[in-house]
Amino acid sequence: MLVLTRRANQSIVIGHDVVVTVLEVRGDQVRLGIKAPREVTVHREEVYAEIQRENRQAAIGPEVAFDMDLPLPTPRPPAKPSS
Protein backbone atom coordinates (compact mmCIF):
# COMPACT_ATOMS: atom_id res chain seq x y z
CA MET A 1 0.00 0.00 0.00
CA LEU A 2 1.31 3.42 -0.93
CA VAL A 3 0.82 5.95 1.88
CA LEU A 4 0.87 9.66 0.99
CA THR A 5 0.45 12.81 3.03
CA ARG A 6 -1.63 15.56 1.42
CA ARG A 7 -3.14 18.78 2.72
CA ALA A 8 -6.38 20.49 1.72
CA ASN A 9 -6.41 21.43 -1.99
CA GLN A 10 -3.57 19.02 -2.81
CA SER A 11 -4.10 16.12 -5.23
CA ILE A 12 -2.76 12.77 -6.33
CA VAL A 13 -3.02 11.34 -9.84
CA ILE A 14 -3.88 7.68 -10.45
CA GLY A 15 -3.02 6.40 -13.90
CA HIS A 16 -3.38 9.06 -16.57
CA ASP A 17 -6.88 10.30 -15.91
CA VAL A 18 -7.98 9.94 -12.28
CA VAL A 19 -7.28 12.85 -9.92
CA VAL A 20 -8.08 12.65 -6.20
CA THR A 21 -8.07 16.00 -4.38
CA VAL A 22 -8.27 16.59 -0.63
CA LEU A 23 -11.07 19.14 -0.27
CA GLU A 24 -11.23 19.47 3.50
CA VAL A 25 -9.89 17.92 6.67
CA ARG A 26 -12.12 18.32 9.71
CA GLY A 27 -11.26 16.32 12.82
CA ASP A 28 -11.06 12.66 11.84
CA GLN A 29 -12.93 13.16 8.56
CA VAL A 30 -11.41 13.90 5.16
CA ARG A 31 -13.50 15.11 2.20
CA LEU A 32 -12.14 13.96 -1.15
CA GLY A 33 -12.99 15.05 -4.66
CA ILE A 34 -12.47 12.49 -7.42
CA LYS A 35 -12.20 13.48 -11.06
CA ALA A 36 -12.39 10.47 -13.38
CA PRO A 37 -13.76 9.62 -16.83
CA ARG A 38 -17.41 8.55 -16.91
CA GLU A 39 -16.47 4.95 -17.74
CA VAL A 40 -14.53 4.65 -14.46
CA THR A 41 -16.83 3.68 -11.61
CA VAL A 42 -16.10 5.14 -8.18
CA HIS A 43 -17.75 3.70 -5.05
CA ARG A 44 -17.24 3.85 -1.32
CA GLU A 45 -15.72 0.54 -0.21
CA GLU A 46 -18.83 -0.60 1.70
CA VAL A 47 -21.06 0.16 -1.30
CA TYR A 48 -18.71 -1.73 -3.61
CA ALA A 49 -18.75 -4.75 -1.26
CA GLU A 50 -22.58 -4.76 -1.27
CA ILE A 51 -22.67 -4.56 -5.08
CA GLN A 52 -20.26 -7.51 -5.29
CA ARG A 53 -22.37 -9.53 -2.81
CA GLU A 54 -25.56 -8.86 -4.78
CA ASN A 55 -23.84 -9.75 -8.06
CA ARG A 56 -22.60 -13.06 -6.63
CA GLN A 57 -26.10 -13.88 -5.34
CA ALA A 58 -27.66 -13.04 -8.71
CA ALA A 59 -25.13 -15.26 -10.50
CA ILE A 60 -25.89 -18.18 -8.17
CA GLY A 61 -29.63 -17.84 -8.71
CA PRO A 62 -32.57 -17.95 -6.33
CA GLU A 63 -32.71 -21.75 -6.13
CA VAL A 64 -29.48 -21.82 -4.13
CA ALA A 65 -30.89 -19.32 -1.66
CA PHE A 66 -32.95 -22.14 -0.08
CA ASP A 67 -31.70 -23.59 3.18
CA MET A 68 -29.49 -26.49 2.10
CA ASP A 69 -30.62 -28.62 5.08
CA LEU A 70 -34.22 -28.68 3.91
CA PRO A 71 -35.35 -31.05 1.16
CA LEU A 72 -36.08 -29.49 -2.19
CA PRO A 73 -39.75 -29.44 -3.22
CA THR A 74 -40.84 -32.37 -5.39
CA PRO A 75 -42.00 -31.21 -8.81
CA ARG A 76 -45.61 -32.03 -9.68
CA PRO A 77 -46.19 -34.27 -12.71
CA PRO A 78 -47.74 -32.45 -15.67
CA ALA A 79 -51.53 -32.34 -15.69
CA LYS A 80 -53.19 -34.86 -18.02
CA PRO A 81 -55.17 -33.18 -20.78
CA SER A 82 -58.91 -33.76 -20.47
CA SER A 83 -60.55 -35.51 -23.44
Summary of the structure (lengths in Angstrom):
residues: 83
radius of gyration: 24.8
end to end distance: 74.0
largest distance: 83.2
contacts: 109
relative contact order: 0.10
helix: 24%
strand: 24%
